[in-house]
């Protein structure tokens, strides 16, 4: 089996990855590709059309992270003979980020920290919210790899956990977590004291939480979003947080991103002044923890396992349904 990996990976990653492979897998690793590629598998997040056109033996394309870039999804529709797959190696760090944001927002840790850095102890004496999480109800939108691990974390601290899953035909319970078809969303929102959004961005999920649905949440609800910013209506989210209709939020995904290296120090993440709100915890899309040693180690381990299983069984996990987008 011949595999082409596009990208400039660190030397330690290459050594670790090659040490994990079973025999019979040939790896070519480069930032340019040959004129006549004869590979069976391509590892590339945003492959170029010319490679797919020339690689007549190609059977699989693997996006080496969770979430499929829109250009990749659109391009792969033109090559139905090639299956698309991805990796879930960063599901645990992403779930940990969501869990951390939930705790930080519920306990108002950021606000208390800001005050105390100035010698101001008033948050201790004047009733800054320090929400109890034990026994509260969490609703997780999207019980994939990230949502499933996040559900375990929430159960571990005594929360009641509900979740939605797209392909579910009826309500079931798995390890104490109540799972519902996604069509139950509006029935579940009024029960969600904590709403944790882990959905991928697709045609179906974009804008799924509009103002009407956000207003179905309890008045003191907290929202955490580690999916994509545009899953939630930006104007409605800002105004409901500003008015106090929603108690708080922890956001790792946004509506505006830097478009250049220079812009990285001068780009506000929203079209509304979220930075002026005290009831929000802001994180610059760090959930996947890319470039982190532990996470990059998980990437090569998961990729090696994916290829080894394919070489040995002819079956590759994590196939993406192009129509659904994940």
GIPECOR-V214923 format. One record per run of one state. SS is the DSSP state (helix for helix, strand for strand, loop for the rest). FROM is the first residue (numbers start at 1). LEN is the number of residues. Records with the same first field share a line. If there is no record, write none. Layout:
SS->FROM-LEN / FROM-LEN
This chain:
loop->1-1 / 7-4 / 21-5 / 31-10 / 44-5 / 55-5 / 64-6 / 77-6 / 87-4 / 108-1 / 117-5 / 126-11 / 142-3 / 157-3 / 166-6 / 175-2 / 190-4 / 198-11 / 210-1 / 215-7 / 226-3 / 233-1 / 244-4 / 252-10 / 266-8 / 277-3 / 283-10 / 314-5 / 320-7
strand->2-5 / 26-5 / 41-3 / 60-4 / 83-4 / 137-5 / 160-6 / 172-3 / 177-5 / 194-4 / 209-1 / 222-4 / 232-1 / 248-4 / 280-3 / 319-1
helix->11-10 / 49-6 / 70-7 / 91-17 / 109-8 / 122-4 / 145-12 / 182-8 / 211-4 / 229-3 / 234-10 / 262-4 / 274-3 / 293-21
